[in-house]
């Protein structure tokens, strides 16, 4: 079969799901076109560590072409998808010609959701991309620099107040690491301020942090955060975000650095396909992960609403996306071989993990629950396992070991100027 005549699979998105599908189809009699709007695959679970100066960007991102270079039936294209022409079986791209497909896999991920308040984004950025992470790192480090200049105690306190909205794993991890940065890493680096006076405030509209974990693990995480000096505000929704602070429970809280970790919305894949979606924009897929009425269009990862065995949605985590990518690849190969379709997709829960600073974490494998330092080591090993390449695994492991022993973070670079941290905003 010639390359031109081979079954054409187009994969949109080189995240965990899309990359797993491409790799598992590499030996099949298909030609694959991988499309992504960035040239790198990103390990999102560790983005917050770039944002908090623990890791450099090069340790958690890899060029897509490099990862797929050994798969000769894969063509990688840099482009932004704007829609899907279902009638003509084409993917529409911004500024480029449409690309036809026989089978389409949409693995386009998710973006921030401000629950109808998109105007808050400039004041409360989230962390979903490398650009987000470096921007947040710049804001955090610049806040300490501005506080060093400030002579007015009230304005200095504003610069030394950090608010994180949303107490899921990302929010908890951000809060714990920023507290350690202020109370440990930066201690003694400044002459006009004591960084230990910084306030780190974690805000959650719900009744407890880490709602996806059991109540006992959630309570342990709350106590661990308090030991790090984090103030936890529960049951208080944010009603306004501004450049100089937030409104929380009707009260204005001055803060020059606010970060968003409260919600995500799926990519517009459901809109492209005119398919039903939930409130977060996730497309309601069939049991075989196809879009309703479209047996040749698969939707996986954060873009898809997949029901688990217990009826609850499959979580938007890396193991789930990888399992879905592998399932879709196997299903496509089965179809091409003329064999009966496999059983519907079934998610195998690999457990929930969250870290609180550099020495504590919680782990819930269902059959066993762990907390403290042992859980932190398990969390670290699990994340290193998902990194790509021996060099990156060694580099991250050595970075974490150094931080664990010394408390020092080597990625404390302000690489670009930002209006939130400029002298003109003082």
Buried (B, 14 or more C-beta within 10 A) or exposed (E): EEEEEBBBBBBBBBBBBBBBBBBBBBEBEBBBBBBBBBBBBBBBBBBBBBBBBBBBBEBBBBBBBBBBEEBEBBBBEEBBBBBBEBEEBBBBBEEBEBBBBBBBBBBBBBBBBBEEEEEBEEBBBBBBBBEBBBBBBBBBBBBBBBBBEBEEEEBBBBBBBBBBBBBBBBBBBBBBBBBBBBBBBBEEEEEEBBBBEBBBBBBBBBEBBBEEBBEEBBBBBBEBBEBBBBBBBBEBBBEEBBEBBBBBEEEEBBBBBBBBBBBBBBBBBBBBBEBEBEEBBBBBBBEBBBBBEBEBBBBBBBBBBBBBEEEEBBBBBBBBBBBBBBBBBBBBBEBBEEEEEEEEBEBEBBBBBBBBBBBBBBBBEEEEBBBBEEBBBBBBEBBBEBBBEEEBBEBBBEBBEBBBEEBEBBBBEBEEEBEBBEEEBE
